[in-house]
Amino acid sequence: MDCGITYVPPLFRIFTMEEATVLVVGGGGREHALTMGLIASPSVGEVHVAPGNAGTSHVATNHPISVGDIDAIVGLALSLGCDLVVVGPEGPLVDGLADQLSYAGVPCFGPHSEGANLEGSKLYAKKTMQNLGIPTGGIHLINSVSQIDSALDDFSPPWVVKRDVLAGGKGVVVTSQRDEAYSALSEGLTIDGFVLLEEFLSGEEASMLVMLDESGWVALPASQDHKRVGEGDTGPNTGGMGAYAPAPIVTKQVRDKVYSRIIKPMHDWLSSQEKPYRGCLYVGLMIDESGDPYVVEYNVRFGDPETQVTVPLISSDLFELLYSVATGDLASHNPTFTSAHAMTVVLASEGYPETPRKGLPIKIETGLIAHDDGGAFIHHAGTKYVEGEKLVSSGGRVLACTGIAPSLVEARELAYSLMDGIILEGSHYRTDIGFRAL
């Protein structure tokens, strides 16, 4: 395992077969994937999800509590006697859910609010990277319209405009049109009072999910997400239209650079803070033609849909991994991974990402495909049941078809074979997920 510092192991509970009670916070495809992984753990007796979706209701107990209701989530964790809370989305972490759970004595996989600021504020994250010497693009903080032209002159197009808010992966404008960049900057100023202009980083993107606490860190297999809505990575940004892992762009040489230049200095800094960071650090990477990695962004939780293709590649006990992080004992845990490949393809509602249609019936004609060396299954995201057992869409990203196989080509075939059996009026999906690798 890749871990950093010498430490004294804390005392924590040792679980026997089918004993632990876990609460997963969130209701998307990421949370369905985490729930499926936790249910498979021999250490877990019960999994609860708040609020969950139609998919999680089949394998766990859903609770109709909003992810933003911090007090209600803490109360639920205490009433259930939870041994672990796993937080999916970033919003509750920024709002202090992990802090409140810590005060209540409940182990939480997810960082405290100060650590979550690495995602909550892009400016804070960028300044932290610059202070630590972590390779990333340049940035201009724009506080008035009079600064816009000189800032645009300083960076070559395309320009990257970001609001310093949580925006679910969609608060970014990338454009080579100066008037469009100017308009996006002006709009950001009007809404927030300031806006960020970042240097465009060229190359190929990849993502790395890093399990991290004060005792050490370990990186999961690298993945590649397709954020644009259209074929060939065109059109507006979305929360993610598909992903695959492992990503071949992250060679051993690239991975070693990511470890030494990006993950280790960030872990050294986080582990030196008064409050330990315990959770997932999502590292969004841009890898240039020379194989040098740069950080596009940090997130403070599992990615979506990256979770759907990385969690199934963990061959060891998922609960033990997450619990060891939540209790500051990661350095004593040695997770293992399969040699398989995974691909997930997202089915989105008509109108996504702008104005998705909701409440439409979903018909699934194919389900689990099982093989000795892999299989395929459907991760639910924006789904719910109405009138008893009527499955309908309830969000922009509705379902994700995931294939696991010895090769990426086979994983792709499995994922798309499931997609062919789903009927949702007006829905759309990309047919080219994984094209950079294939």
Sequence and secondary structure as in RCSB ss.txt:
>XXXX:A:sequence
MDCGITYVPPLFRIFTMEEATVLVVGGGGREHALTMGLIASPSVGEVHVAPGNAGTSHVATNHPISVGDIDAIVG
LALSLGCDLVVVGPEGPLVDGLADQLSYAGVPCFGPHSEGANLEGSKLYAKKTMQNLGIPTGGIHLINSVSQIDS
ALDDFSPPWVVKRDVLAGGKGVVVTSQRDEAYSALSEGLTIDGFVLLEEFLSGEEASMLVMLDESGWVALPASQD
HKRVGEGDTGPNTGGMGAYAPAPIVTKQVRDKVYSRIIKPMHDWLSSQEKPYRGCLYVGLMIDESGDPYVVEYNV
RFGDPETQVTVPLISSDLFELLYSVATGDLASHNPTFTSAHAMTVVLASEGYPETPRKGLPIKIETGLIAHDDGG
AFIHHAGTKYVEGEKLVSSGGRVLACTGIAPSLVEARELAYSLMDGIILEGSHYRTDIGFRAL
>XXXX:A:secstr
                TT EEEEEEE SHHHHHHHHHHHT TTEEEEEEEE  HHHHHHSEE    TT HHHHHH
HHHHHT SEEEE SHHHHHTTHHHHHHHTT  EES  HHHHHHHH HHHHHHHHHHHT  B  EEEE SGGGHHH
HHHHS SSEEEE SS  TT  EEEES HHHHHHHHHHHHHHHS EEEE    SEEEEEEEEEETTEEEE   BEE
  EEETTTEEEE S SEEEES TTS HHHHHHHIIIIIHHHHHHHHTSSS   EEEEEEEEE TTS EEEEEEES
S  TTHHHHHGGGB S HHHHHHHHHTT GGG    B S EEEEEEEE TTTTTS   S B EE    EEETTEE
EEEEESSEEEETTTEEEE SSEEEEEEEEESSHHHHHHHHHHHHTTEE TT B  S TTTTT 
